[in-house]
Amino acid sequence: MNDKRIIYGLMSALAASMLSSCSQEDMQVRGLSDDDDAILFVTDLPGVETRSDETESLDDGFYVTAFAPEDETTIGTSNKLNEYFANQLVSKTQGMGNAFRSDMCRWPANTGTKSGTLKFYAFYPSLETLSERAGVSGNSSYFVLQNSSTKTATKTTYSYSINRFKIDKDISKHVDFVIATADGNKTANLYSGVSLNFEHQLSQVDLQAWGNSSTPYEVEIAGVRLGNVITESKFDFSQTQNSKTDNTTNGKWLTTPTQTKGIVEYIYREGDKVISVGRTKDTNTTAPNAISIMGNGGPAIVIPGTYSKWSTTAKTGFYYSVLLRVNDKEGKLLYPYIEGANMNSSKKTDEMNVVYLSVERTSGLVKKRVYKKDGIYYTSDELSPESIYNVPDEEEVRNYGWAAIPFNPTWKAGYQYIVRLGYSSGIGVMDPADVFPGKAIISEISSGVTVTSFVSQKEVDVSDIITIDPE
């Protein structure tokens, strides 16, 4: 399983204790002098890791932009309020506890009637990391910071956003995204520091499965997919959430401009182990004992949103899909359907969207993804002679097909959604990307959802059962 999972929690109590223990005298003793104008940031940090080969940490620093409404030199044409400093990396300061500083981040003067006021927007990870993890490194049209803030004689309006925030199709490349906003001034915060309370701005989705051994079939799982999910959106630091039930206070995902939707998925690969449900020896025979089927890809980390359920009539809407194969108790393959069979008068099963994996017979470990043509297996979809795969005796090639479960979730920032798929009475319908979208595979399937807020550590039960009617 994935040992680089996102630790999706906020350490509020710990940070509060750290703040209360840091008096002005403490800060001064630890190296801050009366004539120093460097800004000190004290953080309330959620645990955050990326899923890169080298784990990153907030201890490596985060990025801050500040606006100085009292500084007339930052006001441009048409009353635009320019950044006082922008996208600056602030790093942990040795010998100063949980404090962060940068030579580039300094207070404006607090002279006369001015108190040296600043408005802060902080985030992690960097735009470069976000771009890399989304597969758009070098494309300057993604992850663009946009400032539309204004300042008049009577009013300051903040508008600061990231345009074209994107997540990758490959779930294993998903990365967490946290932000914090704060107001501060030199007069009040020179010694005490500016407190940044970081909040998770994405949602985490974990698909789990269970099956009853009394059913007449067994299910083997080798991948997951979220269909018609938001993959690109605009994020506004300066707006706040509307609902009191939201898990974040600051920041908002915007539906204008139009959000882009697509597929995110994880197909098991070398090192993953296929997962079986519905066998007599399996322990995942009830919903409470469901097992995660996300493989080494870990949970999907997605842009929050509200979805309608996919249907064959509307041909839009959201669905979960699981890459699986189904055998009866005697070992006869029930799904994907037998190759070369007629599905109707014009379609053969050969046209199905099938994935082939070479799997170790005894352990269930995936060794290779392979591609088949004319009875020959290849390690590349280019099907070149150099990529022919001679299957070792200890392996066997198994074919898997997608089975969809239409659903209508609402995902909010900062929450984890645990989706339990019950294969005790059905499999689902053919995937919307397959030859007969929505066609019932065997029979119905039920699905329950548990939502966990990692801020309060309190589980909220919003279980819902859905039924797919065979067509």
C-alpha positions as CSV (number, residue, x, y, z in Angstrom):
1,M,0.0,0.0,0.0
2,N,1.0,3.6,-0.4
3,D,3.3,4.8,2.4
4,K,3.2,8.4,1.2
5,R,-0.5,9.0,1.9
6,I,-1.7,12.5,2.6
7,I,-2.0,13.1,6.4
8,Y,-5.3,15.0,6.2
9,G,-5.5,16.6,9.6
10,L,-5.3,20.0,11.3
11,M,-3.2,20.2,14.5
12,S,-5.2,23.1,16.0
13,A,-4.7,22.2,19.7
14,L,-0.9,21.8,19.2
15,A,-0.6,25.1,17.4
16,A,-2.7,26.9,20.0
17,S,-0.4,25.7,22.7
18,M,2.6,26.8,20.8
19,L,1.2,30.3,20.3
20,S,0.2,30.7,23.9
21,S,3.8,29.8,25.0
22,C,5.4,32.4,22.7
23,S,5.2,35.7,24.5
24,Q,6.8,38.9,23.1
25,E,9.7,38.4,25.6
26,D,10.3,34.9,24.4
27,M,10.5,36.0,20.8
28,Q,12.8,38.8,21.7
29,V,15.1,36.5,23.7
30,R,15.2,34.1,20.7
31,G,16.7,36.6,18.4
32,L,14.2,39.3,17.4
33,S,15.5,42.9,18.1
34,D,13.5,46.1,18.5
35,D,14.8,47.5,15.2
36,D,14.2,44.4,13.1
37,D,11.3,44.7,10.6
38,A,11.4,41.1,9.3
39,I,7.9,39.5,9.5
40,L,7.7,36.5,11.7
41,F,5.0,33.8,10.8
42,V,3.8,31.3,13.4
43,T,1.9,28.4,11.8
44,D,-1.0,26.2,12.5
45,L,0.0,23.4,10.2
46,P,-2.0,20.5,8.9
47,G,0.1,17.5,8.1
48,V,0.9,17.6,4.5
49,E,3.0,15.4,2.2
50,T,3.2,15.1,-1.5
51,R,3.4,11.8,-3.3
52,S,6.6,12.5,-5.0
53,D,9.6,10.2,-4.7
54,E,11.1,12.6,-2.2
55,T,8.6,13.6,0.4
56,E,8.2,17.3,0.9
57,S,7.2,19.0,4.2
58,L,5.8,22.3,5.3
59,D,9.0,22.5,7.3
60,D,10.7,23.3,4.0
61,G,8.7,26.5,3.9
62,F,5.6,27.9,2.2
63,Y,4.7,30.8,-0.1
64,V,3.3,34.2,0.9
65,T,1.9,37.2,-0.9
66,A,1.1,40.5,1.0
67,F,-0.8,43.7,0.3
68,A,-0.1,47.0,2.1
69,P,-3.3,49.1,1.9
70,E,-1.6,52.0,3.8
71,D,1.3,52.2,1.3
72,E,0.4,54.7,-1.4
73,T,3.3,53.5,-3.6
74,T,1.5,50.1,-4.2
75,I,-1.5,51.8,-5.8
76,G,-1.3,51.6,-9.6
77,T,-3.5,52.9,-12.4
78,S,-7.3,52.6,-12.2
79,N,-7.0,52.2,-8.4
80,K,-5.3,48.8,-8.7
81,L,-3.7,47.7,-5.4
82,N,-0.4,46.0,-6.3
83,E,1.3,43.3,-4.2
84,Y,3.6,44.6,-1.5
85,F,5.5,41.4,-2.1
86,A,4.4,38.3,-4.1
87,N,4.8,34.6,-3.9
88,Q,7.8,34.7,-1.5
89,L,9.2,31.5,0.0
90,V,9.4,31.8,3.8
91,S,11.5,29.1,5.6
92,K,11.6,27.7,9.1
93,T,13.9,29.8,11.3
94,Q,16.6,27.8,13.2
95,G,16.4,28.5,16.9
96,M,13.0,30.1,16.8
97,G,10.7,27.2,17.3
98,N,7.8,26.9,14.9
99,A,8.5,30.2,13.3
100,F,9.1,31.1,9.6
101,R,10.8,34.1,8.1
102,S,12.3,35.5,4.9
103,D,14.6,38.4,4.2
104,M,12.2,39.4,1.5
105,C,9.2,39.7,3.8
106,R,9.4,42.8,5.9
107,W,6.9,45.1,7.6
108,P,6.2,48.5,6.1
109,A,6.8,51.5,8.4
110,N,4.4,52.2,11.3
111,T,4.9,56.0,11.5
112,G,2.4,58.7,12.1
113,T,-1.1,57.4,11.8
114,K,0.1,54.2,10.0
115,S,0.4,50.9,11.9
116,G,2.2,49.0,9.1
117,T,-0.8,47.0,8.0
118,L,-0.6,44.0,5.7
119,K,-3.0,41.5,4.3
120,F,-1.4,38.0,3.8
121,Y,-2.3,35.1,1.5
122,A,-0.1,31.9,2.0
123,F,-0.2,28.5,0.3
124,Y,1.7,25.3,-0.1
125,P,3.1,23.6,-2.1
126,S,4.8,25.8,-4.7
127,L,3.2,26.6,-8.1
128,E,6.1,24.7,-9.7
129,T,5.3,21.6,-7.6
130,L,1.6,21.9,-8.4
131,S,2.3,22.2,-12.1
132,E,4.7,19.2,-12.1
133,R,2.2,17.0,-10.3
134,A,-0.6,18.1,-12.7
135,G,1.6,17.2,-15.7
136,V,1.7,20.8,-17.0
137,S,5.3,21.8,-16.2
138,G,6.5,24.5,-18.6
139,N,3.0,25.5,-19.6
140,S,2.7,29.0,-18.3
141,S,-1.1,29.1,-18.8
142,Y,-1.7,26.9,-15.7
143,F,-1.4,27.9,-12.1
144,V,-1.3,31.6,-12.8
145,L,-1.5,34.0,-9.9
146,Q,-3.9,36.9,-10.7
147,N,-4.3,40.1,-8.7
148,S,-7.4,42.2,-9.3
149,S,-7.4,44.0,-5.9
150,T,-8.3,47.7,-5.7
151,K,-7.9,50.6,-3.3
152,T,-9.9,53.8,-3.3
153,A,-10.1,56.6,-0.7
154,T,-13.0,54.8,1.0
155,K,-12.6,51.1,0.3
156,T,-10.0,48.3,-0.1
157,T,-11.2,45.3,-2.1
158,Y,-9.0,42.2,-2.2
159,S,-9.2,39.8,-5.2
160,Y,-6.3,37.3,-5.4
161,S,-6.6,34.0,-7.2
162,I,-4.9,31.1,-9.0
163,N,-6.2,30.6,-12.5
164,R,-6.3,27.2,-14.1
165,F,-5.6,25.1,-11.1
166,K,-5.4,21.5,-12.4
167,I,-5.3,17.9,-11.1
168,D,-3.7,15.1,-13.1
169,K,-5.6,12.1,-14.6
170,D,-3.3,9.8,-12.7
171,I,-4.5,9.6,-9.0
172,S,-1.0,8.6,-7.8
173,K,0.2,12.1,-8.8
174,H,-2.4,14.0,-6.8
175,V,-1.0,16.3,-4.2
176,D,-2.5,18.2,-1.2
177,F,-3.1,22.0,-1.4
178,V,-3.4,24.2,1.8
179,I,-3.8,27.9,2.2
180,A,-4.0,30.5,5.0
181,T,-5.0,34.1,5.1
182,A,-4.3,36.7,7.8
183,D,-4.3,40.4,8.7
184,G,-1.5,41.9,10.7
185,N,0.5,45.0,11.4
186,K,4.0,45.9,12.6
187,T,2.7,47.6,15.7
188,A,0.8,44.6,17.0
189,N,2.7,41.7,15.4
190,L,6.4,42.5,15.3
191,Y,7.1,40.4,18.4
192,S,4.2,38.0,18.6
193,G,4.3,37.1,14.9
194,V,1.5,36.6,12.4
195,S,-0.5,33.5,13.0
196,L,-1.3,31.5,9.8
197,N,-4.0,28.9,10.2
198,F,-3.6,26.6,7.1
199,E,-6.7,24.8,5.8
200,H,-7.0,22.0,3.3
201,Q,-8.7,23.2,0.1
202,L,-9.2,19.9,-1.7
203,S,-11.3,16.8,-0.9
204,Q,-10.0,13.3,-0.4
205,V,-11.9,10.3,-1.8
206,D,-11.1,6.7,-0.8
207,L,-13.0,3.9,-2.5
208,Q,-13.4,0.7,-0.5
209,A,-15.1,-2.6,-1.4
210,W,-16.7,-5.6,0.4
211,G,-18.4,-8.7,-0.8
212,N,-20.5,-11.5,0.7
213,S,-19.1,-15.0,0.3
214,S,-22.7,-16.4,-0.1
215,T,-23.1,-14.7,-3.5
216,P,-22.7,-16.9,-6.6
217,Y,-19.6,-15.0,-7.9
218,E,-16.2,-13.6,-6.9
219,V,-14.8,-10.2,-7.8
220,E,-11.2,-9.3,-8.4
221,I,-10.3,-5.6,-8.5
222,A,-7.4,-4.0,-10.3
223,G,-8.2,-0.2,-10.6
224,V,-10.4,2.7,-9.9
225,R,-11.9,5.6,-11.7
226,L,-13.8,8.8,-11.0
227,G,-15.7,10.0,-14.0
228,N,-16.8,13.5,-15.0
229,V,-14.9,14.9,-12.0
230,I,-13.7,18.6,-12.0
231,T,-10.1,18.5,-13.2
232,E,-9.6,22.3,-13.7
233,S,-10.9,25.3,-11.8
234,K,-10.1,28.8,-10.5
235,F,-9.3,29.2,-6.9
236,D,-9.9,32.5,-5.1
237,F,-7.9,33.2,-1.9
238,S,-9.9,36.3,-1.1
239,Q,-13.4,34.8,-1.0
240,T,-14.9,32.8,1.8
241,Q,-17.2,29.8,2.0
242,N,-20.9,30.4,2.2
243,S,-22.0,27.4,4.3
244,K,-21.4,27.0,8.0
245,T,-21.0,23.3,7.4
246,D,-17.9,23.8,5.3
247,N,-14.6,22.6,6.7
248,T,-12.7,25.8,5.6
249,T,-13.1,29.4,6.4
250,N,-11.0,31.1,3.7
251,G,-10.7,30.5,0.0
252,K,-13.3,29.4,-2.6
253,W,-13.4,27.3,-5.8
254,L,-15.2,29.3,-8.5
255,T,-17.6,27.9,-11.1
256,T,-16.8,30.9,-13.4
257,P,-15.0,30.6,-15.7
258,T,-16.4,27.2,-16.6
259,Q,-14.8,24.3,-14.8
260,T,-13.2,21.5,-16.9
261,K,-14.3,18.0,-16.1
262,G,-12.7,14.6,-17.0
263,I,-11.5,11.3,-15.7
264,V,-9.1,10.6,-12.9
265,E,-8.0,7.0,-12.4
266,Y,-5.5,4.6,-11.1
267,I,-4.9,1.2,-12.9
268,Y,-2.8,-1.2,-10.8
269,R,0.8,-1.5,-11.9
270,E,3.9,-3.3,-10.9
271,G,4.0,-3.6,-7.1
272,D,0.2,-3.5,-6.6
273,K,-1.7,-6.5,-5.5
274,V,-5.1,-7.3,-6.9
275,I,-7.9,-7.3,-4.4
276,S,-10.5,-10.1,-4.1
277,V,-13.9,-9.8,-2.5
278,G,-16.7,-12.4,-2.2
279,R,-14.5,-15.5,-1.6
280,T,-15.1,-17.7,1.4
281,K,-11.6,-16.9,2.8
282,D,-11.9,-13.2,2.4
283,T,-12.5,-11.1,5.6
284,N,-14.0,-8.1,3.8
285,T,-17.5,-9.6,3.8
286,T,-19.4,-6.6,5.4
287,A,-19.4,-2.9,4.9
288,P,-17.5,-2.1,8.2
289,N,-14.8,-4.5,7.1
290,A,-14.5,-3.0,3.6
291,I,-10.9,-2.7,2.2
292,S,-9.5,0.2,0.3
293,I,-9.2,-0.5,-3.5
294,M,-7.1,2.6,-4.3
295,G,-3.9,0.5,-4.6
296,N,-0.5,2.2,-4.3
297,G,-2.1,5.3,-5.9
298,G,-3.6,6.3,-2.5
299,P,-6.8,8.3,-2.1
300,A,-7.8,10.7,-4.9
301,I,-7.3,14.3,-3.9
302,V,-9.9,16.3,-5.9
303,I,-11.3,19.7,-6.4
304,P,-14.5,20.1,-4.4
305,G,-17.9,20.2,-6.2
306,T,-21.5,19.1,-6.3
307,Y,-22.5,16.6,-9.0
308,S,-25.5,15.1,-10.6
309,K,-25.6,11.4,-11.2
310,W,-24.6,10.0,-14.6
311,S,-27.4,8.6,-16.7
312,T,-27.7,7.1,-20.1
313,T,-30.3,9.8,-21.1
314,A,-28.4,12.9,-20.1
315,K,-25.0,11.3,-20.8
316,T,-23.4,13.6,-18.3
317,G,-23.0,13.5,-14.5
318,F,-20.7,11.7,-12.1
319,Y,-19.9,8.0,-11.6
320,Y,-17.4,5.8,-9.8
321,S,-16.0,3.0,-11.9
322,V,-14.0,-0.1,-10.8
323,L,-11.7,-2.1,-13.0
324,L,-12.6,-5.7,-12.2
325,R,-13.2,-9.3,-13.4
326,V,-15.9,-11.6,-12.1
327,N,-15.8,-15.4,-11.9
328,D,-18.5,-17.8,-10.7
329,K,-17.7,-20.1,-7.9
330,E,-16.4,-22.7,-10.4
331,G,-14.0,-20.2,-11.9
332,K,-15.9,-19.5,-15.1
333,L,-15.3,-15.9,-16.3
334,L,-18.5,-13.8,-16.2
335,Y,-17.1,-10.4,-16.8
336,P,-15.4,-9.1,-18.9
337,Y,-17.5,-11.1,-21.3
338,I,-15.8,-13.9,-23.2
339,E,-13.7,-12.6,-26.1
340,G,-15.3,-13.1,-29.6
341,A,-18.9,-13.4,-28.3
342,N,-21.7,-11.4,-29.8
343,M,-23.1,-8.7,-27.6
344,N,-25.8,-7.9,-30.2
345,S,-26.2,-8.2,-34.0
346,S,-23.4,-5.6,-34.6
347,K,-21.1,-5.6,-31.6
348,K,-18.7,-8.2,-30.4
349,T,-17.1,-8.4,-27.0
350,D,-13.8,-7.7,-28.6
351,E,-14.8,-4.0,-28.8
352,M,-15.0,-3.7,-25.0
353,N,-12.6,-1.5,-23.1
354,V,-10.5,-4.2,-21.6
355,V,-7.3,-3.9,-19.6
356,Y,-4.7,-6.7,-19.5
357,L,-2.4,-7.3,-16.5
358,S,0.2,-10.0,-16.1
359,V,-0.3,-11.2,-12.5
360,E,1.8,-13.5,-10.4
361,R,-0.3,-16.6,-9.9
362,T,0.4,-17.3,-6.2
363,S,0.6,-13.8,-4.7
364,G,-1.7,-11.7,-6.9
365,L,1.1,-9.2,-7.5
366,V,0.8,-7.2,-10.7
367,K,4.0,-7.6,-12.7
368,K,3.2,-5.8,-16.0
369,R,0.4,-4.1,-17.8
370,V,0.3,-5.7,-21.3
371,Y,-1.6,-5.1,-24.6
372,K,-3.0,-7.9,-26.7
373,K,-3.3,-8.3,-30.4
374,D,-3.8,-11.6,-32.3
375,G,-2.9,-13.6,-29.2
376,I,0.4,-11.8,-28.6
377,Y,1.1,-9.7,-25.6
378,Y,3.1,-6.5,-25.7
379,T,4.4,-4.1,-22.9
380,S,3.7,-1.1,-25.0
381,D,0.5,0.0,-26.7
382,E,2.6,0.7,-29.8
383,L,2.7,-3.1,-30.3
384,S,6.2,-3.1,-31.6
385,P,8.2,-6.4,-31.9
386,E,10.7,-5.1,-29.3
387,S,7.9,-4.9,-26.7
388,I,6.6,-8.5,-27.1
389,Y,6.1,-10.0,-23.6
390,N,6.8,-13.7,-23.1
391,V,4.7,-14.4,-20.0
392,P,6.7,-16.3,-17.4
393,D,5.3,-19.6,-16.1
394,E,4.7,-18.1,-12.7
395,E,2.5,-15.4,-14.2
396,E,-0.8,-15.3,-16.0
397,V,-2.5,-12.6,-18.0
398,R,-5.9,-11.6,-16.7
399,N,-8.4,-9.3,-18.4
400,Y,-10.3,-6.7,-16.5
401,G,-13.3,-4.5,-17.5
402,W,-14.7,-1.3,-16.1
403,A,-17.9,-1.5,-14.0
404,A,-19.6,1.9,-13.2
405,I,-21.7,3.0,-10.3
406,P,-23.5,6.4,-11.1
407,F,-23.6,8.7,-8.0
408,N,-24.4,12.2,-7.0
409,P,-21.8,13.3,-4.4
410,T,-21.1,16.7,-2.9
411,W,-17.5,17.1,-2.0
412,K,-16.3,20.0,0.3
413,A,-12.9,21.2,1.0
414,G,-11.1,19.6,4.0
415,Y,-13.2,16.5,4.1
416,Q,-12.4,12.9,3.5
417,Y,-15.1,10.8,1.8
418,I,-14.9,7.0,2.3
419,V,-17.1,5.3,-0.4
420,R,-17.9,1.7,0.4
421,L,-19.0,-0.4,-2.6
422,G,-20.9,-3.5,-1.7
423,Y,-20.5,-6.4,-4.2
424,S,-22.8,-8.7,-2.2
425,S,-25.7,-8.3,-4.7
426,G,-24.4,-6.9,-7.9
427,I,-21.5,-5.5,-10.1
428,G,-22.8,-2.3,-11.7
429,V,-23.3,-1.1,-15.2
430,M,-20.9,-0.8,-18.2
431,D,-18.7,2.2,-18.0
432,P,-19.9,5.4,-19.9
433,A,-16.7,5.0,-22.1
434,D,-17.6,1.4,-23.1
435,V,-19.6,-0.1,-26.0
436,F,-22.9,-0.2,-24.2
437,P,-22.8,2.6,-21.5
438,G,-25.2,2.0,-18.7
439,K,-26.0,-1.7,-19.5
440,A,-26.4,-3.7,-16.3
441,I,-23.5,-6.2,-16.0
442,I,-25.0,-8.8,-13.7
443,S,-27.4,-7.1,-11.3
444,E,-27.7,-4.2,-8.8
445,I,-25.0,-2.8,-6.5
446,S,-25.3,-0.8,-3.4
447,S,-23.0,2.0,-2.2
448,G,-22.6,3.7,1.2
449,V,-20.6,6.9,1.9
450,T,-19.0,8.0,5.2
451,V,-17.7,11.6,5.5
452,T,-15.0,12.3,8.0
453,S,-13.9,15.8,9.1
454,F,-10.3,15.8,10.1
455,V,-10.7,19.1,11.8
456,S,-13.0,17.9,14.5
457,Q,-12.0,14.2,14.3
458,K,-15.8,13.5,14.4
459,E,-17.3,11.1,11.9
460,V,-20.5,12.3,10.3
461,D,-22.7,9.5,8.9
462,V,-24.3,10.5,5.6
463,S,-24.8,6.9,4.3
464,D,-26.9,6.6,1.2
465,I,-27.9,3.6,-0.8
466,I,-28.2,3.7,-4.5
467,T,-29.7,1.2,-6.9
468,I,-28.9,0.6,-10.5
469,D,-31.9,-0.7,-12.4
470,P,-31.0,-3.3,-15.1
471,E,-31.9,-2.2,-18.6
